């Protein structure tokens, strides 16, 4: 069972994440950051990953620490749930459109953190959410999940559509990378013998 639960408590945030990588796409969120919850729900639904995330953060300042620490905690839970990586496809990619917006996400479950985030949002805020925090979320995730992630929004006019295509594509790319490859058997998808 590729499942994990993580708790992370700091002076700025208290985060709890439960994850099931072989779920049905169920998401339950209580973070105080509604737009980020909407995006995390896209990851769960399109990645077929069950996610339960609760967060209490210093939102009286802003959502920075909460968004970043959710990314960190999700990355830690993901790495723990993933286990030894034997037999997985390792690589995943997805293009996702939403009306005029189109995003591409490519992921390598390499064991090495790396982020290329190329998203030029057409406005600085979506509702009350500062779009700069998406990079912080993804940086926290890749650093602690040990994955290489390339995120590109290829076009878009509506910032909500841009964000949604990014997170849907992220979910789809994860889903592909996490699948077991029947031709791989119990082998590790690496010539080094380690990931």
N, CA, C and O of each residue as an XYZ file, in Angstrom:
780
protein
N       0.848     -1.192      0.000
C       0.000      0.000      0.000
C       0.884      1.242      0.000
O       1.690      1.448      0.908
N       0.720      2.063     -1.029
C       1.548      3.270     -1.129
C       0.807      4.429     -0.459
O       0.190      5.272     -1.111
N       0.897      4.429      0.872
C       0.209      5.424      1.682
C       1.182      5.999      2.703
O       2.166      5.356      3.068
N       0.897      7.215      3.160
C       1.718      7.827      4.206
C       0.924      8.927      4.886
O      -0.038      9.466      4.339
N       1.361      9.240      6.096
C       0.834     10.386      6.837
C       2.012     11.151      7.417
O       2.935     10.561      7.979
N       1.973     12.460      7.277
C       3.037     13.349      7.745
C       2.425     14.462      8.591
O       1.381     15.012      8.242
N       3.075     14.787      9.695
C       2.731     15.981     10.461
C       3.960     16.869     10.519
O       5.069     16.393     10.762
N       3.763     18.147     10.297
C       4.861     19.121     10.336
C       4.387     20.305     11.168
O       3.409     20.967     10.822
N       5.083     20.564     12.260
C       4.709     21.653     13.156
C       5.884     22.597     13.331
O       6.965     22.190     13.757
N       5.663     23.863     12.997
C       6.675     24.893     13.188
C       6.026     26.059     13.934
O       4.846     25.997     14.282
N       6.783     27.103     14.175
C       6.225     28.297     14.802
C       5.288     29.046     13.856
O       4.522     29.906     14.290
N       5.349     28.712     12.538
C       4.535     29.408     11.554
C       3.311     28.609     11.098
O       2.270     29.178     10.769
N       3.453     27.281     11.086
C       2.364     26.439     10.575
C       2.286     25.118     11.325
O       3.243     24.666     11.952
N       1.096     24.517     11.232
C       0.867     23.138     11.679
C       0.157     22.438     10.528
O      -0.963     22.795     10.164
N       0.825     21.437      9.962
C       0.331     20.772      8.755
C       0.201     19.278      9.016
O       1.049     18.669      9.668
N      -0.881     18.698      8.493
C      -1.031     17.238      8.487
C      -1.458     16.818      7.087
O      -2.411     17.360      6.528
N      -0.741     15.844      6.527
C      -1.041     15.342      5.185
C      -1.180     13.832      5.245
O      -0.319     13.140      5.787
N      -2.270     13.325      4.684
C      -2.437     11.890      4.442
C      -2.536     11.713      2.938
O      -3.228     12.472      2.258
N      -1.837     10.701      2.419
C      -1.816     10.475      0.975
C      -1.924      8.994      0.672
O      -1.360      8.154      1.374
N      -2.658      8.689     -0.384
C      -2.741      7.335     -0.922
C      -2.504      7.461     -2.420
O      -3.357      7.963     -3.152
N      -1.342      7.001     -2.868
C      -0.967      7.153     -4.269
C      -1.804      6.272     -5.190
O      -1.829      6.495     -6.401
N      -2.482      5.286     -4.640
C      -3.312      4.381     -5.438
C      -4.785      4.568     -5.077
O      -5.536      3.600     -4.952
N      -5.177      5.806     -4.917
C      -6.532      6.126     -4.483
C      -7.505      6.247     -5.639
O      -7.272      5.732     -6.732
N      -8.594      6.936     -5.371
C      -9.656      7.104     -6.357
C      -9.837      8.568     -6.772
O     -10.733      8.891     -7.552
N      -8.981      9.451     -6.244
C      -9.087     10.867     -6.584
C      -9.859     11.693     -5.571
O     -10.352     12.775     -5.888
N      -9.963     11.180     -4.350
C     -10.703     11.873     -3.301
C      -9.819     12.917     -2.633
O      -8.671     12.637     -2.291
N     -10.347     14.105     -2.451
C      -9.612     15.156     -1.770
C     -10.428     15.744     -0.636
O     -11.628     15.976     -0.781
N      -9.772     15.987      0.500
C     -10.395     16.663      1.638
C      -9.388     17.683      2.151
O      -8.260     17.330      2.495
N      -9.794     18.943      2.203
C      -8.855     20.014      2.519
C      -9.448     20.988      3.520
O     -10.617     21.364      3.436
N      -8.613     21.387      4.469
C      -8.986     22.403      5.452
C      -7.712     23.179      5.769
O      -7.000     22.875      6.725
N      -7.442     24.197      4.938
C      -6.167     24.907      5.027
C      -6.320     26.394      5.297
O      -5.355     27.049      5.690
N      -7.511     26.941      5.094
C      -7.684     28.375      5.206
C      -7.270     29.132      3.956
O      -7.307     30.362      3.930
N      -6.870     28.393      2.909
C      -6.446     29.010      1.646
C      -7.300     28.392      0.533
O      -6.869     27.441     -0.119
N      -8.511     28.926      0.311
C      -9.478     28.267     -0.573
C      -8.990     28.016     -1.997
O      -9.251     26.949     -2.553
N      -8.287     28.978     -2.598
C      -7.884     28.754     -3.988
C      -6.829     27.656     -4.084
O      -6.844     26.874     -5.034
N      -5.919     27.584     -3.121
C      -4.946     26.493     -3.124
C      -5.662     25.159     -2.934
O      -5.277     24.164     -3.547
N      -6.682     25.122     -2.107
C      -7.467     23.897     -1.934
C      -8.101     23.476     -3.257
O      -8.113     22.293     -3.597
N      -8.623     24.439     -3.997
C      -9.216     24.149     -5.313
C      -8.176     23.524     -6.242
O      -8.491     22.604     -6.998
N      -6.945     24.017     -6.189
C      -5.882     23.473     -7.031
C      -5.458     22.078     -6.560
O      -5.234     21.188     -7.380
N      -5.349     21.886     -5.251
C      -4.985     20.565     -4.721
C      -6.045     19.526     -5.063
O      -5.731     18.352     -5.262
N      -7.292     19.955     -5.131
C      -8.363     19.047     -5.518
C      -8.172     18.581     -6.960
O      -8.505     17.444     -7.295
N      -7.640     19.449     -7.810
C      -7.336     19.053     -9.193
C      -6.269     17.960     -9.226
O      -6.371     17.006     -9.997
N      -5.245     18.108     -8.380
C      -4.178     17.106     -8.315
C      -4.747     15.758     -7.896
O      -4.446     14.732     -8.505
N      -5.570     15.767     -6.852
C      -6.172     14.518     -6.372
C      -7.016     13.874     -7.459
O      -6.851     12.695     -7.771
N      -7.919     14.657     -8.033
C      -8.875     14.112     -9.000
C      -8.189     13.588    -10.254
O      -8.481     12.484    -10.714
N      -7.278     14.381    -10.804
C      -6.665     14.003    -12.077
C      -5.479     13.055    -11.898
O      -5.082     12.366    -12.837
N      -4.918     13.025    -10.692
C      -3.841     12.080    -10.415
C      -4.321     10.760     -9.845
O      -3.533      9.830     -9.672
N      -5.638     10.670     -9.547
C      -6.198      9.502     -8.851
C      -5.422      9.213     -7.567
O      -5.094      8.070     -7.249
N      -5.146     10.291     -6.850
C      -4.444     10.243     -5.569
C      -5.419     10.725     -4.504
O      -6.050     11.768     -4.673
N      -5.550      9.989     -3.421
C      -6.373     10.460     -2.301
C      -5.517     11.370     -1.427
O      -4.428     10.991     -0.996
N      -6.023     12.567     -1.174
C      -5.300     13.564     -0.379
C      -6.191     14.088      0.734
O      -7.347     14.443      0.502
N      -5.659     14.132      1.918
C      -6.333     14.747      3.063
C      -5.318     15.696      3.684
O      -4.314     15.256      4.245
N      -5.576     16.991      3.586
C      -4.608     17.991      4.053
C      -5.296     18.975      4.974
O      -6.304     19.585      4.617
N      -4.732     19.122      6.172
C      -5.187     20.126      7.126
C      -4.011     21.031      7.449
O      -2.885     20.566      7.624
N      -4.280     22.317      7.525
C      -3.218     23.278      7.826
C      -3.757     24.424      8.660
O      -4.862     24.918      8.437
N      -2.954     24.831      9.620
C      -3.183     26.061     10.366
C      -1.912     26.873     10.233
O      -0.840     26.439     10.654
N      -2.036     28.052      9.647
C      -0.856     28.866      9.424
C      -1.069     30.296      9.845
O      -2.162     30.685     10.258
N      -0.015     31.074      9.736
C      -0.054     32.487     10.124
C      -0.682     33.329      9.004
O      -0.044     34.216      8.436
N      -1.936     33.026      8.710
C      -2.637     33.694      7.615
C      -2.920     35.163      7.917
O      -3.259     35.923      7.011
N      -2.784     35.569      9.176
C      -2.932     36.992      9.506
C      -1.787     37.800      8.896
O      -1.901     39.014      8.726
N      -0.678     37.120      8.567
C       0.429     37.784      7.862
C       0.161     37.689      6.365
O      -0.086     38.698      5.705
N       0.210     36.480      5.838
C      -0.213     36.163      4.466
C      -0.173     34.642      4.326
O       0.040     33.929      5.306
N      -0.377     34.153      3.112
C      -0.469     32.700      2.901
C       0.864     32.065      2.533
O       0.911     30.873      2.232
N       1.949     32.836      2.551
C       3.244     32.329      2.086
C       3.678     31.077      2.841
O       3.931     30.042      2.224
N       3.769     31.157      4.163
C       4.270     30.020      4.945
C       3.349     28.812      4.817
O       3.812     27.673      4.772
N       2.055     29.063      4.760
C       1.099     27.963      4.656
C       1.246     27.245      3.323
O       1.301     26.016      3.291
N       1.312     27.991      2.221
C       1.449     27.375      0.895
C       2.767     26.622      0.782
O       2.797     25.493      0.292
N       3.856     27.238      1.231
C       5.167     26.590      1.151
C       5.217     25.328      2.006
O       5.718     24.295      1.562
N       4.702     25.407      3.226
C       4.771     24.259      4.130
C       3.829     23.137      3.719
O       4.101     21.971      4.005
N       2.728     23.466      3.053
C       1.892     22.413      2.477
C       2.676     21.690      1.386
O       2.630     20.463      1.301
N       3.394     22.438      0.553
C       4.240     21.816     -0.474
C       5.304     20.920      0.137
O       5.524     19.805     -0.336
N       5.966     21.398      1.185
C       6.990     20.612      1.874
C       6.388     19.330      2.444
O       6.926     18.241      2.241
N       5.285     19.462      3.147
C       4.656     18.308      3.800
C       4.123     17.309      2.782
O       4.245     16.098      2.966
N       3.532     17.823      1.706
C       3.058     16.938      0.645
C       4.232     16.198      0.009
O       4.122     15.012     -0.299
N       5.338     16.880     -0.185
C       6.527     16.232     -0.727
C       7.060     15.141      0.185
O       7.442     14.069     -0.287
N       7.090     15.401      1.481
C       7.544     14.391      2.437
C       6.630     13.168      2.431
O       7.101     12.030      2.433
N       5.320     13.413      2.423
C       4.363     12.303      2.402
C       4.474     11.518      1.101
O       4.419     10.288      1.105
N       4.629     12.222      0.004
C       4.768     11.575     -1.307
C       5.989     10.661     -1.325
O       5.898      9.511     -1.757
N       7.131     11.166     -0.857
C       8.371     10.366     -0.857
C       8.224      9.125      0.016
O       8.678      8.044     -0.357
N       7.597      9.277      1.163
C       7.418      8.136      2.058
C       6.484      7.099      1.439
O       6.752      5.899      1.505
N       5.381      7.566      0.835
C       4.407      6.646      0.242
C       4.970      5.935     -0.983
O       4.609      4.790     -1.252
N       5.837      6.593     -1.716
C       6.368      6.035     -2.962
C       7.229      4.803     -2.727
O       7.226      3.873     -3.534
N       7.955      4.797     -1.635
C       8.748      3.611     -1.309
C       9.956      3.430     -2.214
O      10.638      4.397     -2.551
N      10.220      2.184     -2.606
C      11.476      1.862     -3.306
C      11.451      2.135     -4.810
O      12.487      2.026     -5.466
N      10.311      2.481     -5.360
C      10.148      2.873     -6.770
C      10.313      1.722     -7.757
O      10.353      1.960     -8.964
N      10.408      0.513     -7.292
C      10.588     -0.621     -8.207
C       9.342     -0.802     -9.070
O       8.215     -0.795     -8.576
N       9.574     -0.961    -10.357
C       8.507     -1.268    -11.293
C       7.683     -0.100    -11.783
O       6.766     -0.295    -12.582
N       7.980      1.123    -11.327
C       7.178      2.277    -11.768
C       7.688      2.792    -13.112
O       8.799      2.477    -13.539
N       6.855      3.582    -13.760
C       7.258      4.183    -15.036
C       8.315      5.277    -14.827
O       9.136      5.506    -15.716
N       8.310      5.933    -13.710
C       9.261      6.969    -13.308
C       9.006      8.317    -13.967
O       9.005      9.340    -13.283
N       8.792      8.344    -15.252
C       8.577      9.600    -15.980
C       7.089      9.787    -16.270
O       6.366      8.827    -16.534
N       6.656     11.029    -16.216
C       5.284     11.343    -16.576
C       5.207     12.710    -17.217
O       6.009     13.598    -16.929
N       4.233     12.864    -18.087
C       4.043     14.161    -18.740
C       2.574     14.325    -19.084
O       1.851     13.343    -19.254
N       2.143     15.566    -19.185
C       0.763     15.842    -19.566
C       0.649     17.250    -20.130
O       1.286     18.188    -19.650
N      -0.173     17.370    -21.153
C      -0.646     18.660    -21.651
C      -2.113     18.760    -21.255
O      -2.881     17.823    -21.470
N      -2.505     19.889    -20.678
C      -3.908     20.066    -20.300
C      -4.378     21.458    -20.752
O      -3.769     22.469    -20.402
N      -5.468     21.496    -21.533
C      -6.062     22.781    -21.912
C      -7.254     23.114    -21.017
O      -7.876     22.223    -20.439
N      -7.555     24.364    -20.914
C      -8.814     24.844    -20.344
C      -9.149     26.124    -21.089
O      -8.556     27.175    -20.849
N     -10.103     26.018    -21.990
C     -10.464     27.138    -22.863
C      -9.204     27.652    -23.565
O      -8.585     26.910    -24.328
N      -8.818     28.895    -23.323
C      -7.687     29.484    -24.046
C      -6.325     29.127    -23.450
O      -5.295     29.385    -24.073
N      -6.308     28.542    -22.264
C      -5.049     28.254    -21.561
C      -4.579     26.832    -21.856
O      -5.387     25.925    -22.060
N      -3.263     26.654    -21.875
C      -2.659     25.347    -22.114
C      -1.368     25.248    -21.304
O      -0.506     26.123    -21.382
N      -1.246     24.174    -20.528
C      -0.028     23.957    -19.744
C       0.525     22.557    -19.988
O      -0.198     21.617    -20.319
N       1.836     22.464    -19.809
C       2.559     21.197    -19.927
C       3.351     20.979    -18.641
O       4.037     21.883    -18.164
N       3.251     19.775    -18.085
C       4.044     19.395    -16.912
C       4.749     18.081    -17.217
O       4.140     17.134    -17.713
N       6.038     18.038    -16.914
C       6.856     16.844    -17.105
C       7.553     16.560    -15.781
O       8.116     17.463    -15.162
N       7.513     15.296    -15.347
C       8.072     14.937    -14.043
C       8.971     13.708    -14.166
O       8.717     12.813    -14.972
N      10.015     13.686    -13.359
C      10.912     12.540    -13.235
C      11.029     12.238    -11.743
O      11.481     13.079    -10.965
N      10.623     11.039    -11.352
C      10.729     10.632     -9.946
C      12.147     10.141     -9.691
O      12.370      8.979     -9.355
N      13.088     11.044     -9.858
C      14.516     10.752     -9.959
C      15.228     10.603     -8.625
O      16.311     10.021     -8.562
N      14.635     11.119     -7.563
C      15.351     11.192     -6.296
C      16.145     12.476     -6.162
O      16.749     12.728     -5.120
N      16.150     13.291     -7.210
C      16.892     14.552     -7.209
C      15.918     15.715     -7.354
O      15.118     15.731     -8.290
N      15.970     16.689     -6.446
C      15.053     17.831     -6.562
C      15.487     18.805     -7.642
O      16.657     19.178     -7.730
N      14.533     19.207     -8.457
C      14.796     20.218     -9.471
C      13.482     20.799     -9.950
O      12.526     20.061    -10.187
N      13.423     22.107    -10.094
C      12.204     22.764    -10.543
C      12.528     23.789    -11.624
O      13.359     24.677    -11.436
N      11.846     23.643    -12.766
C      11.823     24.677    -13.800
C      10.367     25.127    -13.894
O       9.511     24.376    -14.362
N      10.092     26.336    -13.456
C       8.723     26.844    -13.356
C       8.591     28.046    -14.275
O       9.056     29.140    -13.955
N       7.956     27.836    -15.414
C       7.820     28.881    -16.423
C       6.341     29.200    -16.636
O       5.712     28.733    -17.586
N       5.817     30.001    -15.732
C       4.411     30.395    -15.789
C       4.351     31.906    -15.600
O       4.677     32.424    -14.532
N       3.931     32.606    -16.650
C       3.767     34.051    -16.568
C       2.274     34.344    -16.421
O       1.540     34.453    -17.403
N       1.856     34.466    -15.171
C       0.441     34.725    -14.916
C       0.057     36.104    -15.430
O       0.851     37.043    -15.390
N      -1.165     36.206    -15.909
C      -1.624     37.470    -16.488
C      -2.052     38.483    -15.433
O      -2.297     39.646    -15.753
N      -2.142     38.049    -14.183
C      -2.362     38.987    -13.082
C      -1.708     38.426    -11.822
O      -1.402     37.236    -11.742
N      -1.502     39.294    -10.852
C      -0.733     38.940     -9.654
C      -1.549     38.190     -8.612
O      -0.984     37.491     -7.771
N      -2.865     38.325     -8.655
C      -3.714     37.677     -7.653
C      -4.893     37.009     -8.337
O      -5.438     37.512     -9.320
N      -5.270     35.862     -7.791
C      -6.515     35.204     -8.201
C      -7.382     35.225     -6.945
O      -7.132     34.485     -5.994
N      -8.385     36.065     -6.953
C      -9.128     36.314     -5.720
C      -8.163     36.908     -4.701
O      -7.533     37.932     -4.963
N      -8.046     36.270     -3.542
C      -7.122     36.728     -2.508
C      -5.774     36.023     -2.574
O      -4.902     36.281     -1.745
N      -5.590     35.134     -3.553
C      -4.381     34.312     -3.593
C      -3.298     34.962     -4.447
O      -3.539     35.331     -5.596
N      -2.098     35.099     -3.872
C      -0.932     35.652     -4.557
C      -0.316     34.548     -5.424
O       0.140     33.532     -4.900
N      -0.300     34.744     -6.746
C       0.165     33.684     -7.645
C       1.650     33.349     -7.463
O       2.077     32.270     -7.876
N       2.446     34.236     -6.861
C       3.857     33.922     -6.572
C       3.976     32.695     -5.670
O       5.001     32.015     -5.678
N       2.938     32.415     -4.898
C       2.997     31.303     -3.945
C       2.926     29.937     -4.622
O       3.259     28.928     -4.002
N       2.499     29.889     -5.880
C       2.522     28.605     -6.584
C       3.947     28.092     -6.743
O       4.202     26.903     -6.552
N       4.879     28.978     -7.089
C       6.282     28.558     -7.197
C       6.787     28.055     -5.837
O       7.494     27.050     -5.768
N       6.425     28.754     -4.765
C       6.862     28.335     -3.425
C       6.307     26.958     -3.077
O       7.008     26.132     -2.494
N       5.045     26.712     -3.434
C       4.441     25.401     -3.204
C       5.219     24.318     -3.952
O       5.612     23.312     -3.363
N       5.437     24.529     -5.243
C       6.126     23.510     -6.045
C       7.578     23.334     -5.621
O       8.089     22.214     -5.646
N       8.260     24.417     -5.231
C       9.646     24.295     -4.756
C       9.701     23.460     -3.486
O      10.566     22.596     -3.344
N       8.776     23.715     -2.561
C       8.713     22.899     -1.351
C       8.454     21.439     -1.677
O       9.065     20.550     -1.084
N       7.547     21.186     -2.622
C       7.232     19.810     -3.000
C       8.448     19.101     -3.586
O       8.810     18.021     -3.119
N       9.090     19.689     -4.605
C      10.197     18.982     -5.265
C      11.374     18.774     -4.317
O      12.040     17.741     -4.375
N      11.632     19.743     -3.448
C      12.761     19.603     -2.517
C      12.594     18.409     -1.601
O      13.574     17.749     -1.256
N      11.368     18.125     -1.205
C      11.136     17.075     -0.215
C      10.619     15.775     -0.820
O      10.711     14.723     -0.187
N      10.075     15.832     -2.036
C       9.678     14.610     -2.729
C      10.871     14.001     -3.463
O      10.879     12.806     -3.758
N      11.880     14.828     -3.758
C      13.026     14.337     -4.524
C      12.648     14.050     -5.966
O      12.949     12.979     -6.492
N      11.978     15.024     -6.613
C      11.582     14.855     -8.004
C      12.081     16.035     -8.825
O      12.325     17.122     -8.300
N      12.224     15.798    -10.121
C      12.503     16.870    -11.068
C      11.200     17.213    -11.756
O      10.505     16.332    -12.262
N      10.869     18.500    -11.776
C       9.569     18.935    -12.272
C       9.745     20.135    -13.197
O      10.357     21.140    -12.835
N       9.192     20.003    -14.401
C       9.164     21.110    -15.355
C       7.712     21.519    -15.556
O       6.880     20.705    -15.958
N       7.412     22.777    -15.277
C       6.060     23.315    -15.388
C       6.088     24.474    -16.370
O       6.795     25.459    -16.158
N       5.318     24.354    -17.442
C       5.268     25.400    -18.453
C       3.821     25.722    -18.792
O       3.068     24.840    -19.204
N       3.432     26.976    -18.620
C       2.146     27.429    -19.138
C       2.436     27.998    -20.523
O       3.100     29.027    -20.653
N       1.941     27.330    -21.546
C       2.289     27.671    -22.923
C       1.494     28.848    -23.449
O       1.964     29.600    -24.303
N       0.261     29.001    -22.920
C      -0.551     30.158    -23.302
C      -1.699     30.307    -22.328
O      -2.047     29.372    -21.607
N      -2.278     31.479    -22.315
C      -3.429     31.709    -21.453
C      -3.652     33.182    -21.235
O      -2.706     33.968    -21.201
N      -4.915     33.555    -21.086
C      -5.302     34.936    -20.827
C      -5.875     35.061    -19.422
O      -5.626     36.045    -18.726
N      -6.638     34.066    -19.014
C      -7.293     34.070    -17.712
C      -6.383     33.372    -16.700
O      -6.042     32.203    -16.879
N      -5.988     34.077    -15.644
C      -5.040     33.524    -14.668
C      -5.604     32.303    -13.946
O      -4.857     31.379    -13.624
N      -6.907     32.287    -13.687
C      -7.527     31.111    -13.062
C      -7.360     29.899    -13.974
O      -7.022     28.812    -13.505
N      -7.596     30.078    -15.277
C      -7.425     28.995    -16.229
C      -5.967     28.542    -16.288
O      -5.688     27.345    -16.360
N      -5.046     29.492    -16.258
C      -3.623     29.144    -16.272
C      -3.283     28.248    -15.081
O      -2.669     27.194    -15.248
N      -3.677     28.663    -13.894
C      -3.370     27.894    -12.693
C      -4.017     26.518    -12.751
O      -3.390     25.518    -12.399
N      -5.247     26.467    -13.185
C      -5.958     25.186    -13.195
C      -5.331     24.208    -14.179
O      -5.248     23.014    -13.892
N      -4.886     24.698    -15.341
C      -4.231     23.792    -16.287
C      -2.911     23.274    -15.715
O      -2.556     22.116    -15.936
N      -2.186     24.116    -14.987
C      -0.938     23.681    -14.362
C      -1.194     22.541    -13.376
O      -0.508     21.520    -13.418
N      -2.170     22.711    -12.497
C      -2.392     21.710    -11.457
C      -3.046     20.437    -12.006
O      -2.763     19.343    -11.518
N      -3.909     20.566    -13.007
C      -4.456     19.370    -13.641
C      -3.348     18.591    -14.346
O      -3.287     17.366    -14.245
N      -2.480     19.295    -15.055
C      -1.380     18.627    -15.750
C      -0.415     17.994    -14.750
O       0.124     16.918    -15.008
N      -0.196     18.647    -13.624
C       0.645     18.081    -12.565
C       0.058     16.758    -12.077
O       0.782     15.772    -11.933
N      -1.241     16.733    -11.826
C      -1.899     15.503    -11.401
C      -1.778     14.403    -12.439
O      -1.476     13.259    -12.101
N      -2.012     14.738    -13.699
C      -1.924     13.741    -14.776
C      -0.504     13.217    -14.959
O      -0.307     12.023    -15.181
N       0.485     14.100    -14.866
C       1.871     13.664    -15.001
C       2.266     12.754    -13.844
O       2.950     11.751    -14.049
N       1.841     13.096    -12.633
C       2.099     12.222    -11.486
C       1.490     10.846    -11.698
O       2.124      9.821    -11.445
N       0.259     10.843    -12.163
C      -0.452      9.577    -12.388
C       0.334      8.668    -13.335
O       0.473      7.472    -13.082
N       0.839      9.236    -14.413
C       1.613      8.452    -15.376
C       2.905      7.936    -14.759
O       3.241      6.762    -14.911
N       3.629      8.805    -14.066
C       4.924      8.418    -13.496
C       4.783      7.361    -12.411
O       5.670      6.526    -12.237
N       3.672      7.395    -11.681
C       3.458      6.472    -10.568
C       2.969      5.097    -11.001
O       3.025      4.145    -10.222
N       2.488      4.984    -12.244
C       1.955      3.702    -12.716
C       3.036      2.628    -12.721
O       4.215      2.899    -12.949
N       2.602      1.421    -12.465
C       3.509      0.286    -12.590
C       3.555     -0.142    -14.053
O       2.524     -0.243    -14.719
N       4.761     -0.389    -14.537
C       4.987     -0.836    -15.905
C       5.132     -2.350    -15.883
O       6.118     -2.852    -15.343
N       4.177     -3.107    -16.455
C       4.253     -4.564    -16.379
C       5.510     -5.130    -17.021
O       5.944     -6.220    -16.649
N       6.102     -4.429    -17.964
C       7.339     -4.908    -18.598
C       8.556     -4.698    -17.702
O       9.592     -5.339    -17.876
N       8.408     -3.779    -16.731
C       9.517     -3.471    -15.827
C       9.653     -4.527    -14.736
O      10.749     -4.766    -14.229
N       8.531     -5.160    -14.376
C       8.561     -6.140    -13.296
C       8.969     -5.475    -11.996
O       8.436     -4.423    -11.645
N       9.912     -6.079    -11.272
C      10.404     -5.522    -10.011
C      11.680     -4.714    -10.185
O      12.328     -4.343     -9.206
N      12.038     -4.443    -11.435
C      13.275     -3.712    -11.690
C      13.106     -2.231    -11.356
O      11.999     -1.694    -11.361
N      14.228     -1.596    -11.069
C      14.247     -0.164    -10.814
C      14.494      0.546    -12.148
O      15.409      0.162    -12.877
N      13.710      1.561    -12.485
C      13.883      2.222    -13.779
C      15.091      3.176    -13.797
O      14.943      4.392    -13.920
N      16.274      2.591    -13.672
C      17.511      3.373    -13.674
C      18.688      2.467    -13.999
O      18.768      1.347    -13.495
N      19.603      2.945    -14.839
C      20.816      2.166    -15.129
C      21.805      2.213    -13.970
O      22.745      1.419    -13.923
N      21.598      3.143    -13.032
C      22.492      3.239    -11.862
C      22.131      2.228    -10.794
O      22.931      1.946     -9.902
N      20.923      1.679    -10.882
C      20.479      0.733     -9.858
C      19.986      1.422     -8.587
O      19.770      0.769     -7.566
N      19.810      2.736     -8.651
C      19.331      3.491     -7.484
C      18.614      4.739     -7.967
O      18.988      5.343     -8.972
N      17.578      5.112     -7.234
C      16.867      6.371     -7.508
C      16.728      7.126     -6.191
O      16.162      8.220     -6.163
